[in-house]
Amino acid sequence: MIATDATLLLAAIRDTGAACCSAALDTDSVERIEAAVAGLPSDVPGVRIGAVPVIADMLAATGTIGAVAAAVLGDAARPVRAVLFDKSKATNWALGWHQDRTIVVERRIDTPGFGPWTTKAGLVQVEPPFALLNRMVTVRAHLDPVDADNAPLRIVPGSHRLGRIAEDDIASVVDRLGEATCLAARGDIWCYATPIIHGSRAAARPRRRRVLQIDYSADTLPAPLRWHGL
């Protein structure tokens, strides 16, 4: 699942649902991200970063991070949500198997095919038609190395092709398809199909594990519904 060019990345996303772009970020790029997120809280599982000007160019479709998404979605790819996950000995959580099913919008406007609606941390979230999620990718930029003992992302290869999976059926899908572990070095970028089943265990030997995770879409929502954006 290591992708060395756009062709291999597309093939991996299509077939297994995930791929690693090894050493996609150089030291300067990683340090820019570190400086941009340094003031964010580190005592919660995930923090939405919003629009951080110092790394906005990196997240755009022409940037070092956004280009990974654009290789899959095309030049219209844009970041629609960005979260910093800062796992450490003090915040050593686990995340069960699940699919990501919601997007964040500016405000609630009842729209056919969209729902149910929730509000989390003041942000309006909604489940869109699953076809929209099928056209999204999620990119994870690693600021720290992640080995097998430091809570790597776990994915279920091929599960992105199964559509919306009932929560009661997820365990049986995992049993049938198996799982893969997304190990990473500092500066690696993992890209996966947003609907893929994924999760992570608590770290066996917890060390700092910072990951900047960005959801990308090339879709425009049906008016007047609008993406919240970063």
N, CA and C atoms as a LAMMPS dump frame, in Angstrom:
ITEM: TIMESTEP
0
ITEM: NUMBER OF ATOMS
690
ITEM: BOX BOUNDS ff ff ff
-5.0000000000000000e+02 5.0000000000000000e+02
-5.0000000000000000e+02 5.0000000000000000e+02
-5.0000000000000000e+02 5.0000000000000000e+02
ITEM: ATOMS id mol type element x y z
1 1 1 N 0.812 -1.204 0
2 1 2 C 0 0 0
3 1 3 C 0.85 1.26 0
4 2 1 N 2.094 1.16 -0.449
5 2 2 C 2.934 2.345 -0.586
6 2 3 C 2.806 2.86 -2.007
7 3 1 N 2.394 4.101 -2.156
8 3 2 C 2.166 4.691 -3.473
9 3 3 C 3.306 5.639 -3.8
10 4 1 N 3.983 5.397 -4.911
11 4 2 C 5.104 6.24 -5.302
12 4 3 C 4.75 7.228 -6.399
13 5 1 N 3.587 7.095 -6.991
14 5 2 C 3.139 8.074 -7.985
15 5 3 C 1.613 8.067 -8.019
16 6 1 N 1.043 8.992 -8.81
17 6 2 C -0.405 9.163 -8.832
18 6 3 C -1.12 7.909 -9.331
19 7 1 N -0.52 7.211 -10.277
20 7 2 C -1.158 6.012 -10.82
21 7 3 C -1.291 4.931 -9.753
22 8 1 N -0.216 4.719 -8.997
23 8 2 C -0.26 3.724 -7.928
24 8 3 C -1.206 4.149 -6.812
25 9 1 N -1.239 5.452 -6.527
26 9 2 C -2.153 5.952 -5.493
27 9 3 C -3.595 5.69 -5.886
28 10 1 N -3.957 6.024 -7.108
29 10 2 C -5.325 5.79 -7.583
30 10 3 C -5.684 4.311 -7.519
31 11 1 N -4.763 3.456 -7.935
32 11 2 C -5.033 2.022 -7.929
33 11 3 C -5.231 1.509 -6.508
34 12 1 N -4.409 1.985 -5.584
35 12 2 C -4.524 1.525 -4.196
36 12 3 C -5.826 1.992 -3.563
37 13 1 N -6.199 3.249 -3.802
38 13 2 C -7.461 3.757 -3.245
39 13 3 C -8.639 2.99 -3.824
40 14 1 N -8.574 2.676 -5.1
41 14 2 C -9.661 1.924 -5.736
42 14 3 C -9.747 0.506 -5.187
43 15 1 N -8.617 -0.156 -5.024
44 15 2 C -8.617 -1.583 -4.7
45 15 3 C -8.695 -1.843 -3.193
46 16 1 N -7.754 -1.316 -2.43
47 16 2 C -7.735 -1.587 -0.991
48 16 3 C -8.382 -0.479 -0.184
49 17 1 N -8.394 0.743 -0.737
50 17 2 C -9.007 1.874 -0.047
51 17 3 C -8.038 2.756 0.68
52 18 1 N -6.733 2.443 0.662
53 18 2 C -5.763 3.259 1.395
54 18 3 C -4.38 3.079 0.805
55 19 1 N -3.551 4.118 0.966
56 19 2 C -2.172 4.05 0.48
57 19 3 C -1.319 5.027 1.265
58 20 1 N -0.033 4.695 1.395
59 20 2 C 0.928 5.56 2.07
60 20 3 C 1.817 6.234 1.041
61 21 1 N 1.937 7.549 1.141
62 21 2 C 2.88 8.316 0.332
63 21 3 C 4.092 8.58 1.221
64 22 1 N 5.105 7.764 1.06
65 22 2 C 6.251 7.802 1.953
66 22 3 C 7.072 9.069 1.766
67 23 1 N 7.457 9.697 2.905
68 23 2 C 8.304 10.899 2.898
69 23 3 C 7.722 12.001 2.021
70 24 1 N 6.406 12.135 2.04
71 24 2 C 5.756 13.168 1.222
72 24 3 C 6.051 14.573 1.735
73 25 1 N 6.33 14.697 3.025
74 25 2 C 6.616 15.997 3.621
75 25 3 C 8.079 16.039 4.055
76 26 1 N 8.8 17.092 3.647
77 26 2 C 10.178 17.238 4.093
78 26 3 C 10.209 17.852 5.488
79 27 1 N 11.391 17.959 6.045
80 27 2 C 11.53 18.438 7.417
81 27 3 C 10.955 19.835 7.583
82 28 1 N 11.205 20.733 6.644
83 28 2 C 10.68 22.103 6.742
84 28 3 C 9.157 22.107 6.776
85 29 1 N 8.528 21.267 5.951
86 29 2 C 7.066 21.217 5.915
87 29 3 C 6.501 20.711 7.23
88 30 1 N 7.102 19.665 7.777
89 30 2 C 6.631 19.133 9.056
90 30 3 C 6.783 20.186 10.148
91 31 1 N 7.889 20.895 10.146
92 31 2 C 8.109 21.914 11.175
93 31 3 C 7.14 23.084 11.024
94 32 1 N 6.744 23.426 9.804
95 32 2 C 5.733 24.466 9.596
96 32 3 C 4.404 24.051 10.212
97 33 1 N 4.037 22.788 10.002
98 33 2 C 2.78 22.304 10.581
99 33 3 C 2.875 22.301 12.106
100 34 1 N 3.987 21.825 12.634
101 34 2 C 4.169 21.8 14.081
102 34 3 C 4.01 23.194 14.677
103 35 1 N 4.617 24.197 14.034
104 35 2 C 4.508 25.565 14.537
105 35 3 C 3.071 26.064 14.455
106 36 1 N 2.351 25.663 13.397
107 36 2 C 0.977 26.149 13.194
108 36 3 C 0.02 25.583 14.231
109 37 1 N 0.286 24.38 14.718
110 37 2 C -0.648 23.729 15.653
111 37 3 C -0.133 23.718 17.094
112 38 1 N 0.999 24.363 17.326
113 38 2 C 1.652 24.278 18.642
114 38 3 C 0.768 24.794 19.767
115 39 1 N -0.081 25.77 19.492
116 39 2 C -0.896 26.355 20.553
117 39 3 C -2.217 25.669 20.799
118 40 1 N -2.505 24.598 20.068
119 40 2 C -3.782 23.912 20.234
120 40 3 C -3.778 23.047 21.488
121 41 1 N -4.947 22.828 22.09
122 41 2 C -5.007 21.963 23.279
123 41 3 C -4.479 20.563 22.973
124 42 1 N -3.773 19.983 23.928
125 42 2 C -3.218 18.638 23.741
126 42 3 C -3.826 17.627 24.713
127 43 1 N -4.887 18.048 25.409
128 43 2 C -5.481 17.167 26.42
129 43 3 C -6.823 16.607 25.988
130 44 1 N -7.143 16.696 24.705
131 44 2 C -8.393 16.151 24.175
132 44 3 C -8.05 15.269 22.973
133 45 1 N -8.923 14.313 22.622
134 45 2 C -8.596 13.391 21.532
135 45 3 C -8.35 14.062 20.188
136 46 1 N -9.158 15.065 19.836
137 46 2 C -8.994 15.715 18.548
138 46 3 C -9.431 17.164 18.615
139 47 1 N -8.71 18.033 17.88
140 47 2 C -9.004 19.454 17.874
141 47 3 C -9.118 19.925 16.429
142 48 1 N -10.249 20.532 16.105
143 48 2 C -10.417 21.093 14.772
144 48 3 C -9.502 22.303 14.632
145 49 1 N -8.735 22.374 13.541
146 49 2 C -7.729 23.435 13.447
147 49 3 C -8.249 24.691 12.776
148 50 1 N -9.323 24.614 11.984
149 50 2 C -9.79 25.803 11.294
150 50 3 C -8.822 26.211 10.196
151 51 1 N -8.991 27.43 9.701
152 51 2 C -8.158 27.924 8.601
153 51 3 C -6.896 28.559 9.176
154 52 1 N -5.79 27.832 9.122
155 52 2 C -4.518 28.333 9.627
156 52 3 C -3.716 28.867 8.438
157 53 1 N -3.563 30.183 8.327
158 53 2 C -2.94 30.757 7.127
159 53 3 C -1.563 30.197 6.814
160 54 1 N -0.774 29.887 7.849
161 54 2 C 0.605 29.487 7.592
162 54 3 C 0.7 28.157 6.855
163 55 1 N -0.353 27.318 6.925
164 55 2 C -0.315 26.044 6.197
165 55 3 C -1.426 25.935 5.164
166 56 1 N -2.15 27.035 4.917
167 56 2 C -3.255 26.99 3.955
168 56 3 C -2.764 26.563 2.574
169 57 1 N -1.587 27.028 2.179
170 57 2 C -1.067 26.671 0.862
171 57 3 C -0.743 25.183 0.779
172 58 1 N -0.376 24.582 1.905
173 58 2 C -0.062 23.16 1.898
174 58 3 C -1.312 22.301 1.734
175 59 1 N -2.447 22.813 2.243
176 59 2 C -3.697 22.051 2.187
177 59 3 C -4.427 22.217 0.864
178 60 1 N -4.123 23.264 0.112
179 60 2 C -4.765 23.484 -1.183
180 60 3 C -4.39 22.369 -2.15
181 61 1 N -5.177 22.227 -3.21
182 61 2 C -4.966 21.137 -4.171
183 61 3 C -3.582 21.175 -4.803
184 62 1 N -2.956 22.342 -4.832
185 62 2 C -1.619 22.469 -5.412
186 62 3 C -0.518 22.342 -4.37
187 63 1 N -0.891 22.162 -3.084
188 63 2 C 0.095 22.096 -2.005
189 63 3 C 0.603 20.695 -1.767
190 64 1 N 1.58 20.578 -0.891
191 64 2 C 2.222 19.288 -0.662
192 64 3 C 1.28 18.256 -0.055
193 65 1 N 0.325 18.706 0.754
194 65 2 C -0.664 17.787 1.327
195 65 3 C -1.857 17.646 0.394
196 66 1 N -2.401 18.755 -0.061
197 66 2 C -3.575 18.724 -0.928
198 66 3 C -3.344 18.011 -2.239
199 67 1 N -2.102 18.002 -2.713
200 67 2 C -1.817 17.329 -3.984
201 67 3 C -2.092 15.838 -3.913
202 68 1 N -1.972 15.26 -2.715
203 68 2 C -2.279 13.834 -2.557
204 68 3 C -3.767 13.607 -2.806
205 69 1 N -4.611 14.46 -2.224
206 69 2 C -6.051 14.35 -2.46
207 69 3 C -6.395 14.646 -3.913
208 70 1 N -5.734 15.658 -4.495
209 70 2 C -6.023 16.035 -5.884
210 70 3 C -5.657 14.922 -6.856
211 71 1 N -4.676 14.11 -6.502
212 71 2 C -4.307 12.994 -7.365
213 71 3 C -5.444 11.978 -7.485
214 72 1 N -6.313 11.95 -6.479
215 72 2 C -7.451 11.032 -6.488
216 72 3 C -8.718 11.722 -6.989
217 73 1 N -8.959 12.953 -6.517
218 73 2 C -10.227 13.636 -6.777
219 73 3 C -10.166 14.638 -7.925
220 74 1 N -8.968 15.002 -8.358
221 74 2 C -8.832 16.021 -9.388
222 74 3 C -8.558 17.392 -8.79
223 75 1 N -8.364 18.369 -9.667
224 75 2 C -7.963 19.71 -9.227
225 75 3 C -9.031 20.43 -8.421
226 76 1 N -10.282 19.958 -8.468
227 76 2 C -11.359 20.599 -7.695
228 76 3 C -11.339 20.187 -6.227
229 77 1 N -10.438 19.301 -5.842
230 77 2 C -10.364 18.849 -4.448
231 77 3 C -10.096 20.025 -3.525
232 78 1 N -10.84 20.076 -2.428
233 78 2 C -10.609 21.135 -1.453
234 78 3 C -10.8 20.572 -0.053
235 79 1 N -10.051 21.116 0.911
236 79 2 C -10.19 20.627 2.293
237 79 3 C -11.488 21.117 2.907
238 80 1 N -12.235 20.206 3.521
239 80 2 C -13.522 20.583 4.112
240 80 3 C -13.56 20.363 5.62
241 81 1 N -12.543 19.706 6.156
242 81 2 C -12.455 19.545 7.61
243 81 3 C -11.018 19.147 7.941
244 82 1 N -10.454 19.748 8.985
245 82 2 C -9.096 19.406 9.408
246 82 3 C -9.067 19.293 10.925
247 83 1 N -8.494 18.198 11.401
248 83 2 C -8.441 17.908 12.834
249 83 3 C -7.033 17.459 13.19
250 84 1 N -6.516 17.954 14.313
251 84 2 C -5.252 17.468 14.839
252 84 3 C -5.538 16.438 15.917
253 85 1 N -4.993 15.235 15.739
254 85 2 C -5.056 14.203 16.769
255 85 3 C -3.689 14.151 17.457
256 86 1 N -3.681 14.379 18.75
257 86 2 C -2.432 14.446 19.506
258 86 3 C -2.493 13.401 20.617
259 87 1 N -2.144 12.172 20.274
260 87 2 C -2.205 11.074 21.241
261 87 3 C -0.878 10.991 21.986
262 88 1 N -0.96 10.78 23.281
263 88 2 C 0.236 10.699 24.118
264 88 3 C -0.071 9.78 25.3
265 89 1 N 0.875 9.665 26.219
266 89 2 C 0.639 8.852 27.408
267 89 3 C -0.543 9.384 28.211
268 90 1 N -0.716 10.726 28.212
269 90 2 C -1.803 11.351 28.971
270 90 3 C -3.142 11.251 28.254
271 91 1 N -3.134 11.083 26.943
272 91 2 C -4.373 10.998 26.157
273 91 3 C -4.304 9.76 25.268
274 92 1 N -4.267 8.615 25.899
275 92 2 C -4.063 7.36 25.185
276 92 3 C -5.401 6.651 24.972
277 93 1 N -6.204 7.211 24.067
278 93 2 C -7.541 6.682 23.849
279 93 3 C -7.524 5.555 22.814
280 94 1 N -8.644 4.853 22.739
281 94 2 C -8.871 3.856 21.698
282 94 3 C -10.116 4.253 20.919
283 95 1 N -10.178 3.842 19.675
284 95 2 C -11.312 4.172 18.815
285 95 3 C -11.761 2.908 18.115
286 96 1 N -13.003 2.501 18.366
287 96 2 C -13.515 1.264 17.795
288 96 3 C -13.743 1.36 16.296
289 97 1 N -14.007 0.205 15.703
290 97 2 C -14.262 0.16 14.26
291 97 3 C -15.477 1.007 13.905
292 98 1 N -15.366 1.817 12.848
293 98 2 C -16.478 2.674 12.437
294 98 3 C -16.245 3.209 11.032
295 99 1 N -17.284 3.763 10.454
296 99 2 C -17.192 4.549 9.224
297 99 3 C -17.43 6.015 9.569
298 100 1 N -16.69 6.921 8.912
299 100 2 C -16.99 8.346 9.026
300 100 3 C -18.179 8.654 8.119
301 101 1 N -19.234 9.243 8.691
302 101 2 C -20.481 9.407 7.944
303 101 3 C -21.016 10.826 7.932
304 102 1 N -20.337 11.761 8.593
305 102 2 C -20.883 13.114 8.664
306 102 3 C -19.957 14.116 8.004
307 103 1 N -20.549 15.239 7.597
308 103 2 C -19.802 16.39 7.112
309 103 3 C -20.223 17.591 7.954
310 104 1 N -19.445 18.66 7.886
311 104 2 C -19.752 19.879 8.633
312 104 3 C -20.197 20.954 7.65
313 105 1 N -21.333 21.569 7.946
314 105 2 C -21.893 22.595 7.061
315 105 3 C -22.052 23.911 7.823
316 106 1 N -22.291 24.988 7.077
317 106 2 C -22.395 26.305 7.706
318 106 3 C -23.575 26.391 8.661
319 107 1 N -24.723 25.895 8.227
320 107 2 C -25.907 25.93 9.08
321 107 3 C -26.894 24.882 8.597
322 108 1 N -27.825 24.565 9.464
323 108 2 C -28.811 23.556 9.098
324 108 3 C -29.815 24.122 8.114
325 109 1 N -29.912 23.47 6.976
326 109 2 C -30.936 23.762 5.98
327 109 3 C -31.454 22.405 5.517
328 110 1 N -32.658 22.056 5.926
329 110 2 C -33.188 20.741 5.586
330 110 3 C -33.171 20.541 4.077
331 111 1 N -32.5 19.454 3.671
332 111 2 C -32.249 19.185 2.257
333 111 3 C -32.502 17.713 1.997
334 112 1 N -33.237 17.364 0.937
335 112 2 C -33.503 15.948 0.663
336 112 3 C -32.211 15.13 0.62
337 113 1 N -32.228 14.005 1.32
338 113 2 C -31.086 13.108 1.339
339 113 3 C -30.077 13.393 2.428
340 114 1 N -30.217 14.525 3.12
341 114 2 C -29.279 14.901 4.169
342 114 3 C -29.945 14.74 5.536
343 115 1 N -29.299 13.991 6.428
344 115 2 C -29.825 13.772 7.762
345 115 3 C -29.464 12.379 8.247
346 116 1 N -29.467 12.172 9.553
347 116 2 C -29.87 13.111 10.609
348 116 3 C -28.829 14.209 10.845
349 117 1 N -29.272 15.221 11.62
350 117 2 C -28.455 16.383 11.938
351 117 3 C -28.003 16.323 13.383
352 118 1 N -26.785 16.806 13.645
353 118 2 C -26.288 16.917 15.014
354 118 3 C -25.467 18.205 15.118
355 119 1 N -25.248 18.637 16.348
356 119 2 C -24.348 19.763 16.601
357 119 3 C -23.307 19.3 17.606
358 120 1 N -22.036 19.485 17.261
359 120 2 C -20.943 19.042 18.115
360 120 3 C -19.919 20.155 18.201
361 121 1 N -19.626 20.575 19.428
362 121 2 C -18.674 21.674 19.659
363 121 3 C -19.069 22.912 18.867
364 122 1 N -20.382 23.127 18.766
365 122 2 C -20.876 24.308 18.078
366 122 3 C -20.909 24.196 16.568
367 123 1 N -20.55 23.05 16.02
368 123 2 C -20.509 22.86 14.569
369 123 3 C -21.682 21.994 14.129
370 124 1 N -22.32 22.396 13.046
371 124 2 C -23.473 21.676 12.517
372 124 3 C -22.974 20.531 11.634
373 125 1 N -23.356 19.316 12.012
374 125 2 C -22.937 18.143 11.263
375 125 3 C -24.163 17.404 10.738
376 126 1 N -23.98 16.77 9.585
377 126 2 C -25.09 16.069 8.959
378 126 3 C -24.551 14.875 8.186
379 127 1 N -25.347 13.819 8.136
380 127 2 C -25.022 12.701 7.258
381 127 3 C -25.513 13.036 5.855
382 128 1 N -24.615 13.123 4.881
383 128 2 C -25.023 13.386 3.502
384 128 3 C -25.407 12.083 2.803
385 129 1 N -25.923 12.147 1.585
386 129 2 C -26.088 10.917 0.809
387 129 3 C -24.757 10.17 0.745
388 130 1 N -24.791 8.87 0.887
389 130 2 C -23.537 8.137 0.993
390 130 3 C -22.7 8.258 -0.283
391 131 1 N -23.344 8.515 -1.408
392 131 2 C -22.597 8.691 -2.657
393 131 3 C -21.603 9.834 -2.555
394 132 1 N -21.947 10.872 -1.782
395 132 2 C -21.021 11.989 -1.595
396 132 3 C -19.797 11.53 -0.808
397 133 1 N -20.007 10.765 0.254
398 133 2 C -18.88 10.248 1.026
399 133 3 C -17.995 9.341 0.181
400 134 1 N -18.617 8.6 -0.733
401 134 2 C -17.855 7.716 -1.609
402 134 3 C -16.913 8.485 -2.521
403 135 1 N -17.189 9.762 -2.719
404 135 2 C -16.339 10.589 -3.588
405 135 3 C -15.344 11.432 -2.783
406 136 1 N -15.201 11.142 -1.503
407 136 2 C -14.271 11.885 -0.654
408 136 3 C -13.048 11.028 -0.295
409 137 1 N -11.965 11.698 0.042
410 137 2 C -10.803 11.011 0.604
411 137 3 C -10.367 11.739 1.871
412 138 1 N -9.69 11.023 2.727
413 138 2 C -9.141 11.567 3.962
414 138 3 C -7.631 11.402 3.927
415 139 1 N -6.933 12.463 4.273
416 139 2 C -5.473 12.489 4.228
417 139 3 C -4.942 12.676 5.644
418 140 1 N -3.941 11.894 6.019
419 140 2 C -3.341 11.97 7.348
420 140 3 C -1.854 12.281 7.21
421 141 1 N -1.448 13.46 7.675
422 141 2 C -0.048 13.874 7.648
423 141 3 C 0.569 13.586 9.011
424 142 1 N 1.615 12.778 9.039
425 142 2 C 2.201 12.307 10.291
426 142 3 C 3.359 13.206 10.726
427 143 1 N 3.224 13.769 11.939
428 143 2 C 4.271 14.605 12.505
429 143 3 C 5.222 13.802 13.388
430 144 1 N 4.823 12.601 13.763
431 144 2 C 5.637 11.72 14.596
432 144 3 C 5.619 10.32 13.994
433 145 1 N 6.668 9.54 14.228
434 145 2 C 6.65 8.156 13.739
435 145 3 C 5.605 7.325 14.484
436 146 1 N 5.01 6.405 13.764
437 146 2 C 3.982 5.528 14.333
438 146 3 C 4.364 4.083 14.031
439 147 1 N 4.804 3.369 15.085
440 147 2 C 5.095 1.954 14.921
441 147 3 C 3.93 1.127 15.465
442 148 1 N 4.1 -0.175 15.495
443 148 2 C 3.001 -1.06 15.88
444 148 3 C 2.554 -0.863 17.316
445 149 1 N 3.438 -0.313 18.169
446 149 2 C 3.105 -0.123 19.584
447 149 3 C 2.562 1.271 19.899
448 150 1 N 2.504 2.144 18.876
449 150 2 C 2.122 3.535 19.128
450 150 3 C 0.805 3.898 18.456
451 151 1 N -0.155 2.984 18.564
452 151 2 C -1.535 3.22 18.128
453 151 3 C -1.664 3.616 16.664
454 152 1 N -1.161 2.79 15.736
455 152 2 C -1.363 3.104 14.322
456 152 3 C -2.833 2.989 13.925
457 153 1 N -3.188 3.688 12.871
458 153 2 C -4.519 3.543 12.304
459 153 3 C -4.678 2.113 11.792
460 154 1 N -5.849 1.546 12.031
461 154 2 C -6.201 0.226 11.517
462 154 3 C -7.324 0.412 10.501
463 155 1 N -7.211 -0.237 9.364
464 155 2 C -8.242 -0.148 8.338
465 155 3 C -8.681 -1.548 7.928
466 156 1 N -9.838 -1.622 7.304
467 156 2 C -10.355 -2.882 6.771
468 156 3 C -10.33 -2.777 5.249
469 157 1 N -9.311 -3.353 4.594
470 157 2 C -9.164 -3.202 3.146
471 157 3 C -10.399 -3.671 2.387
472 158 1 N -10.819 -2.863 1.452
473 158 2 C -11.971 -3.199 0.621
474 158 3 C -13.308 -2.801 1.191
475 159 1 N -13.357 -2.413 2.448
476 159 2 C -14.652 -2.066 3.059
477 159 3 C -15.234 -0.781 2.483
478 160 1 N -14.405 0.033 1.832
479 160 2 C -14.908 1.279 1.233
480 160 3 C -15.824 1.014 0.047
481 161 1 N -15.813 -0.208 -0.462
482 161 2 C -16.649 -0.539 -1.623
483 161 3 C -18.014 -1.095 -1.235
484 162 1 N -18.299 -1.167 0.062
485 162 2 C -19.521 -1.83 0.527
486 162 3 C -20.648 -0.867 0.845
487 163 1 N -20.444 0.429 0.638
488 163 2 C -21.491 1.399 0.937
489 163 3 C -21.657 1.603 2.424
490 164 1 N -22.817 2.093 2.812
491 164 2 C -23.098 2.333 4.225
492 164 3 C -23.334 0.999 4.913
493 165 1 N -22.542 0.721 5.924
494 165 2 C -22.602 -0.556 6.619
495 165 3 C -23.286 -0.349 7.959
496 166 1 N -24.32 -1.106 8.222
497 166 2 C -25.01 -1.009 9.508
498 166 3 C -24.023 -1.297 10.633
499 167 1 N -24.144 -0.548 11.72
500 167 2 C -23.182 -0.712 12.816
501 167 3 C -23.155 -2.136 13.341
502 168 1 N -24.293 -2.79 13.356
503 168 2 C -24.342 -4.171 13.84
504 168 3 C -23.618 -5.143 12.916
505 169 1 N -23.352 -4.714 11.673
506 169 2 C -22.706 -5.592 10.703
507 169 3 C -21.203 -5.341 10.581
508 170 1 N -20.701 -4.28 11.217
509 170 2 C -19.296 -3.921 11.029
510 170 3 C -18.37 -5.036 11.504
511 171 1 N -18.648 -5.629 12.651
512 171 2 C -17.774 -6.68 13.183
513 171 3 C -17.65 -7.855 12.214
514 172 1 N -18.755 -8.233 11.587
515 172 2 C -18.703 -9.361 10.653
516 172 3 C -17.923 -9 9.395
517 173 1 N -17.995 -7.735 8.964
518 173 2 C -17.208 -7.294 7.811
519 173 3 C -15.723 -7.35 8.144
520 174 1 N -15.356 -6.92 9.354
521 174 2 C -13.954 -6.986 9.78
522 174 3 C -13.48 -8.432 9.801
523 175 1 N -14.303 -9.327 10.328
524 175 2 C -13.931 -10.743 10.368
525 175 3 C -13.723 -11.302 8.965
526 176 1 N -14.559 -10.859 8.026
527 176 2 C -14.502 -11.415 6.672
528 176 3 C -13.346 -10.847 5.855
529 177 1 N -13.089 -9.533 5.986
530 177 2 C -12.086 -8.883 5.143
531 177 3 C -10.723 -8.744 5.816
532 178 1 N -10.686 -8.855 7.138
533 178 2 C -9.423 -8.687 7.835
534 178 3 C -9.058 -7.226 8.001
535 179 1 N -7.878 -6.982 8.534
536 179 2 C -7.45 -5.616 8.783
537 179 3 C -6.009 -5.404 8.355
538 180 1 N -5.638 -4.143 8.15
539 180 2 C -4.262 -3.746 7.848
540 180 3 C -3.887 -2.609 8.783
541 181 1 N -2.61 -2.503 9.077
542 181 2 C -2.105 -1.506 10.007
543 181 3 C -1.32 -0.443 9.243
544 182 1 N -1.609 0.81 9.519
545 182 2 C -1.001 1.921 8.777
546 182 3 C 0.17 2.502 9.571
547 183 1 N 1.33 1.857 9.477
548 183 2 C 2.524 2.369 10.124
549 183 3 C 3.035 3.582 9.343
550 184 1 N 3.756 4.461 10.038
551 184 2 C 4.193 5.689 9.379
552 184 3 C 5.476 6.205 9.984
553 185 1 N 6.273 6.861 9.158
554 185 2 C 7.429 7.618 9.614
555 185 3 C 7.046 9.101 9.654
556 186 1 N 7.82 9.887 10.355
557 186 2 C 7.617 11.329 10.369
558 186 3 C 7.691 11.841 8.931
559 187 1 N 6.645 12.574 8.516
560 187 2 C 6.607 13.109 7.162
561 187 3 C 5.839 12.263 6.167
562 188 1 N 5.439 11.054 6.557
563 188 2 C 4.605 10.227 5.671
564 188 3 C 3.184 10.783 5.62
565 189 1 N 2.511 10.544 4.512
566 189 2 C 1.098 10.879 4.367
567 189 3 C 0.347 9.614 3.989
568 190 1 N -0.675 9.301 4.769
569 190 2 C -1.609 8.231 4.409
570 190 3 C -2.862 8.856 3.808
571 191 1 N -3.364 8.228 2.763
572 191 2 C -4.609 8.666 2.132
573 191 3 C -5.553 7.475 2.102
574 192 1 N -6.808 7.696 2.508
575 192 2 C -7.761 6.592 2.432
576 192 3 C -9.13 7.085 1.987
577 193 1 N -9.889 6.17 1.406
578 193 2 C -11.266 6.476 1.019
579 193 3 C -12.056 6.75 2.291
580 194 1 N -12.7 7.889 2.358
581 194 2 C -13.352 8.324 3.593
582 194 3 C -14.289 7.277 4.187
583 195 1 N -15.062 6.508 3.395
584 195 2 C -15.998 5.551 4.008
585 195 3 C -15.359 4.266 4.528
586 196 1 N -14.046 4.093 4.416
587 196 2 C -13.442 2.824 4.821
588 196 3 C -13.656 2.604 6.324
589 197 1 N -13.863 1.366 6.729
590 197 2 C -13.939 1.047 8.159
591 197 3 C -12.54 1.206 8.756
592 198 1 N -12.466 1.928 9.863
593 198 2 C -11.164 2.155 10.484
594 198 3 C -11.319 2.316 11.99
595 199 1 N -10.2 2.299 12.691
596 199 2 C -10.187 2.472 14.134
597 199 3 C -8.749 2.452 14.618
598 200 1 N -8.55 2.529 15.92
599 200 2 C -7.2 2.408 16.481
600 200 3 C -7.298 1.932 17.927
601 201 1 N -6.281 1.2 18.344
602 201 2 C -6.2 0.76 19.731
603 201 3 C -5.476 1.832 20.557
604 202 1 N -5.588 1.738 21.868
605 202 2 C -4.711 2.529 22.719
606 202 3 C -3.281 2.036 22.5
607 203 1 N -2.324 2.941 22.631
608 203 2 C -0.93 2.581 22.401
609 203 3 C -0.434 1.615 23.471
610 204 1 N 0.283 0.582 23.037
611 204 2 C 0.881 -0.361 23.984
612 204 3 C 2.065 0.282 24.701
613 205 1 N 2.832 1.083 23.973
614 205 2 C 3.929 1.857 24.571
615 205 3 C 3.737 3.307 24.143
616 206 1 N 2.87 4.03 24.846
617 206 2 C 2.465 5.359 24.37
618 206 3 C 3.606 6.355 24.312
619 207 1 N 3.69 7.014 23.163
620 207 2 C 4.573 8.143 22.933
621 207 3 C 3.772 9.166 22.153
622 208 1 N 4.297 10.314 21.967
623 208 2 C 3.515 11.326 21.261
624 208 3 C 3.261 10.87 19.829
625 209 1 N 2.012 11.031 19.39
626 209 2 C 1.612 10.624 18.047
627 209 3 C 0.666 11.675 17.48
628 210 1 N 1.267 12.687 16.838
629 210 2 C 0.479 13.783 16.272
630 210 3 C 0.196 13.517 14.8
631 211 1 N -1.083 13.623 14.451
632 211 2 C -1.518 13.41 13.073
633 211 3 C -2.457 14.548 12.692
634 212 1 N -2.156 15.208 11.592
635 212 2 C -3.069 16.203 11.03
636 212 3 C -3.931 15.496 9.994
637 213 1 N -5.237 15.41 10.262
638 213 2 C -6.152 14.679 9.389
639 213 3 C -7.069 15.654 8.671
640 214 1 N -7.14 15.533 7.348
641 214 2 C -7.933 16.466 6.54
642 214 3 C -8.854 15.676 5.616
643 215 1 N -10.144 16.016 5.64
644 215 2 C -11.103 15.454 4.702
645 215 3 C -11.159 16.335 3.463
646 216 1 N -11.197 15.696 2.291
647 216 2 C -11.25 16.423 1.022
648 216 3 C -12.473 15.996 0.209
649 217 1 N -13.047 16.964 -0.484
650 217 2 C -14.157 16.703 -1.397
651 217 3 C -13.991 17.591 -2.627
652 218 1 N -14.476 17.111 -3.745
653 218 2 C -14.536 17.926 -4.957
654 218 3 C -15.97 18.31 -5.286
655 219 1 N -16.902 17.991 -4.384
656 219 2 C -18.319 18.26 -4.611
657 219 3 C -18.722 19.635 -4.087
658 220 1 N -19.676 20.253 -4.769
659 220 2 C -20.389 21.412 -4.249
660 220 3 C -21.718 20.916 -3.697
661 221 1 N -22.057 21.325 -2.488
662 221 2 C -23.311 20.87 -1.89
663 221 3 C -24.499 21.54 -2.583
664 222 1 N -25.66 20.88 -2.571
665 222 2 C -26.835 21.474 -3.213
666 222 3 C -27.242 22.775 -2.51
667 223 1 N -27.351 23.833 -3.285
668 223 2 C -27.714 25.142 -2.726
669 223 3 C -29.089 25.061 -2.062
670 224 1 N -29.264 25.804 -0.954
671 224 2 C -28.335 26.759 -0.338
672 224 3 C -27.403 26.148 0.715
673 225 1 N -27.326 24.811 0.793
674 225 2 C -26.437 24.169 1.76
675 225 3 C -24.996 24.445 1.357
676 226 1 N -24.149 24.732 2.355
677 226 2 C -22.75 25.054 2.066
678 226 3 C -21.834 24.358 3.074
679 227 1 N -20.675 23.916 2.553
680 227 2 C -19.649 23.372 3.429
681 227 3 C -19.273 24.436 4.463
682 228 1 N -18.983 24.001 5.691
683 228 2 C -18.444 24.934 6.678
684 228 3 C -17.034 25.341 6.284
685 229 1 N -16.263 24.385 5.754
686 229 2 C -14.874 24.656 5.4
687 229 3 C -13.992 24.666 6.638
688 230 1 N -12.745 24.997 6.431
689 230 2 C -11.79 24.983 7.534
690 230 3 C -12.023 26.163 8.476
